[in-house]
Amino acid sequence: MKDVMILLGAGQIGTAIARRLGSNKKIIIGDANVQHATDSTKEFQEAGFDAVAVQADLGSKQSIQELIKLAQSYGEIKMLVNAAGVSPSQASIEDILKVDLYGTAVLMEEVGKVIAPGGTAVMISSQSGHRMPALTPDKDIRLAITPTEKILQLDMLQPENVEDTLRAYQLAKRCNELRVMAESVKWGERDARINAIAPGIIVTPLALDEFNGPRGDFYKNMFAKSPAGRPGTVDEIANVAQLLMTEAGSFITGSTILADGGATASYFFGPLQPSNN
């Protein structure tokens, strides 16, 4: 039996984190597209990692529970990396809320019931959630602690009350980070920690497509006018995850680290302010 890492979402960011931290662990690579999971697993195996692929749908509680059961068959779950989700350009308001918001809440809760002592988790959020105007304290609390099976019943999350897919995505990411805070209290009772990372623009094949697509100028302007003056790399996000998921970050839990090259700072206080564009 080995310690187990669950990686949900076989994209560039998640796999970079798993490569950094997955040595001597059984890595369960889950993705809604089983071919993506299979391809990533093959690359991991060829690099000497012990990995297995599985189809896993973040929007389905049953699928999440089956993923956890499979992971437990190999050993204790010591690490969880959630890099799965859909974007505003990929999905409807309903699907974004179901996958990115509800599914992520379920994943944190279900893994939190069985995470091994000393276990850690990182949820990949987004800078986008930091640009949405502040919610009322009551709305924040509701997003943080409403039971998972009732969360999509909240008035603020009814599709007719969400103006577009970008706002749905921002609400989902805000909810992710609030629930990381709330779940960290429960995880602490098991001597485990959970945090989030909110990346900015990170260079991946998908991002390169965006840079060269209809919204390319928007993205290029965003990172050009940020303090860093460039997009980030997946290894830089893995650096943050390594801090959060190892002993070096043992005093950090319930937190979100914004890793966006200062783009959010520029949005509020610099040349990316909407009034300047």
C-alpha positions in Angstrom: 0.0 0.0 0.0 1.2 3.5 -0.9 0.2 7.0 0.1 -2.2 8.2 -2.6 -2.5 11.5 -4.5 -5.7 12.3 -6.3 -5.3 14.6 -9.2 -8.6 15.7 -10.7 -8.1 17.5 -14.0 -5.3 16.2 -16.3 -4.4 19.7 -17.7 -1.0 21.4 -17.6 -1.3 23.0 -14.1 -2.5 19.9 -12.3 0.1 17.6 -13.9 2.9 20.0 -13.1 1.9 19.9 -9.4 1.6 16.1 -9.5 5.0 15.7 -11.1 6.5 17.9 -8.4 4.9 16.1 -5.4 3.9 12.6 -6.7 7.2 10.7 -6.3 6.7 7.5 -4.3 2.9 7.9 -4.3 0.1 6.2 -6.2 -1.3 9.0 -8.4 -4.9 8.7 -9.4 -5.4 10.9 -12.4 -9.1 11.6 -13.0 -10.6 13.6 -15.9 -14.0 14.0 -17.4 -12.3 13.1 -20.7 -10.8 9.6 -20.0 -8.5 9.9 -23.0 -6.9 13.0 -21.4 -6.4 11.0 -18.2 -5.0 8.1 -20.1 -2.6 10.2 -22.1 -1.3 11.9 -18.9 -1.0 8.6 -17.1 1.1 7.2 -19.9 3.5 10.2 -19.7 3.7 9.8 -15.9 4.4 6.1 -16.2 7.1 6.7 -18.8 8.7 9.1 -16.4 8.8 6.6 -13.6 5.7 7.5 -11.6 3.1 5.1 -10.4 -0.1 6.4 -11.9 -3.5 5.1 -13.0 -6.2 6.8 -15.1 -9.9 7.0 -14.4 -12.9 8.8 -15.9 -14.1 11.3 -13.2 -16.8 13.9 -13.6 -16.5 16.8 -11.1 -20.1 17.7 -11.6 -21.3 14.3 -10.3 -21.3 13.4 -6.6 -21.5 9.7 -7.5 -18.4 10.0 -9.7 -16.5 11.8 -7.0 -17.4 9.1 -4.5 -16.3 6.4 -6.9 -13.0 8.2 -7.4 -12.4 8.4 -3.7 -13.3 4.7 -3.2 -10.8 3.7 -6.0 -8.1 5.8 -4.4 -8.7 4.2 -1.0 -8.2 0.8 -2.5 -4.6 1.7 -3.1 -3.8 3.2 0.3 -4.4 6.3 2.4 -5.3 9.5 0.6 -2.6 12.0 1.6 -2.8 14.6 -1.2 -5.6 16.1 -3.3 -5.0 18.4 -6.3 -8.2 19.7 -8.0 -7.4 21.4 -11.3 -10.6 20.4 -13.0 -13.3 22.7 -14.2 -14.9 24.5 -17.2 -14.3 28.1 -18.3 -16.7 30.9 -19.3 -16.0 30.3 -22.9 -16.6 26.6 -22.7 -19.8 26.1 -20.9 -23.2 27.5 -19.9 -24.0 29.3 -16.7 -25.7 26.1 -15.4 -22.7 23.9 -16.2 -20.2 26.3 -14.7 -22.2 26.4 -11.4 -22.7 22.6 -11.4 -19.0 21.7 -12.1 -16.9 24.6 -10.8 -19.0 25.5 -7.8 -21.1 22.5 -6.7 -18.7 19.8 -7.8 -15.7 21.5 -6.1 -17.7 21.9 -2.9 -18.6 18.2 -2.9 -15.0 17.1 -3.7 -13.6 19.1 -0.7 -16.3 17.7 1.6 -16.1 14.1 0.5 -12.3 13.9 0.6 -12.3 15.8 3.9 -14.2 12.9 5.4 -11.3 10.4 4.7 -8.1 12.5 4.3 -5.3 10.9 6.2 -3.6 12.7 9.1 -1.0 15.0 7.7 -2.8 15.2 4.4 -3.0 18.3 2.3 -5.0 19.6 -0.6 -4.8 22.4 -3.2 -7.8 23.7 -5.1 -7.0 25.6 -8.3 -9.1 28.7 -8.3 -8.6 31.8 -10.5 -7.7 35.5 -10.4 -11.1 36.1 -11.9 -12.9 35.6 -8.6 -10.9 38.5 -7.1 -12.2 41.0 -9.6 -15.8 40.5 -8.8 -17.2 43.2 -6.5 -17.5 42.2 -2.8 -20.5 40.3 -1.8 -22.5 41.0 1.3 -21.3 39.2 4.5 -24.5 37.2 4.4 -23.9 36.0 0.8 -20.3 35.1 1.7 -21.5 33.0 4.6 -24.1 31.3 2.5 -21.6 30.4 -0.1 -19.2 29.1 2.5 -21.4 26.9 4.6 -24.7 26.1 2.8 -24.9 22.3 2.7 -23.6 21.1 -0.7 -26.8 19.5 -1.8 -28.7 22.8 -1.3 -26.1 25.3 -2.5 -27.4 25.5 -6.1 -30.8 26.4 -4.6 -29.5 29.8 -3.4 -31.2 32.7 -5.0 -27.9 34.3 -6.0 -27.0 31.2 -8.0 -30.3 30.9 -10.0 -29.3 31.2 -13.7 -31.7 34.1 -14.2 -29.9 36.0 -11.4 -26.5 35.5 -12.9 -25.8 38.0 -15.7 -23.4 35.9 -17.9 -21.0 33.0 -17.9 -18.1 35.2 -16.6 -20.1 36.2 -13.5 -21.0 32.5 -13.0 -17.3 31.6 -13.1 -16.4 34.5 -10.8 -19.1 33.3 -8.3 -17.8 29.8 -8.5 -14.2 30.8 -7.8 -15.3 33.1 -5.0 -17.3 30.2 -3.5 -14.3 27.8 -3.9 -12.1 30.1 -1.8 -14.8 30.7 0.9 -15.4 26.9 1.2 -11.7 26.3 1.4 -11.8 28.5 4.5 -14.8 26.7 6.0 -13.5 23.2 5.1 -10.1 23.9 6.6 -11.8 23.9 10.1 -13.1 20.4 9.5 -9.9 19.2 7.8 -8.0 20.5 10.9 -9.9 18.1 13.1 -8.2 15.3 11.0 -4.8 17.0 11.2 -5.0 17.9 7.6 -4.8 21.1 5.6 -6.5 22.6 2.6 -5.7 25.7 0.6 -6.3 27.3 -2.8 -4.2 28.9 -5.5 -5.7 31.6 -7.7 -3.5 31.7 -10.9 -3.5 34.5 -13.4 -2.7 34.0 -17.0 -0.6 30.8 -17.3 1.0 29.6 -20.5 -0.6 26.3 -21.5 -1.7 25.0 -24.9 -5.2 26.3 -24.2 -3.8 29.8 -23.3 -1.7 29.9 -26.4 -4.9 29.3 -28.4 -6.5 32.2 -26.6 -3.5 34.5 -27.2 -3.9 33.8 -30.9 -7.7 33.9 -30.9 -10.4 36.7 -31.0 -9.6 37.6 -27.3 -5.9 37.5 -27.8 -5.4 41.3 -27.5 -7.4 41.3 -24.2 -5.1 38.7 -22.6 -1.9 40.2 -24.0 -2.9 43.6 -22.6 -3.7 42.1 -19.2 -0.3 40.6 -18.7 1.6 43.4 -20.4 0.1 45.9 -17.9 0.7 43.8 -14.9 3.7 44.4 -12.6 5.3 41.1 -13.8 4.8 42.1 -17.4 4.4 38.5 -18.6 2.2 35.5 -18.2 3.2 32.8 -15.7 4.3 29.2 -16.2 2.8 26.0 -14.8 6.0 25.4 -12.9 5.6 28.7 -11.0 2.2 27.5 -9.9 3.7 24.2 -8.9 6.2 26.1 -6.8 3.3 27.6 -4.8 1.7 24.2 -4.5 4.9 22.7 -3.2 5.0 25.3 -0.4 1.3 24.7 0.5 1.4 20.9 0.4 4.7 20.2 2.2 6.1 20.8 5.7 7.3 24.2 4.6 3.7 25.4 4.6 2.6 23.6 7.7 1.1 26.8 9.2 -0.9 27.6 6.2 -4.5 26.4 5.9 -7.8 27.8 4.8 -5.9 30.3 2.6 -5.8 31.4 -1.0 -2.6 32.5 -2.7 -3.1 34.8 -5.6 -0.4 34.1 -8.2 -1.2 36.4 -11.1 1.9 38.5 -11.6 0.1 41.4 -10.0 -2.6 41.6 -12.6 -5.3 42.0 -9.9 -3.3 44.7 -8.2 -3.1 46.5 -11.6 -6.8 46.0 -12.1 -7.6 47.9 -8.9 -4.7 50.3 -8.6 -2.8 50.5 -11.9 -3.1 50.7 -15.7 -5.6 47.8 -15.9 -8.3 49.7 -14.1 -11.4 49.6 -16.2 -11.4 53.4 -16.3 -8.1 53.4 -18.0 -9.1 51.0 -20.8 
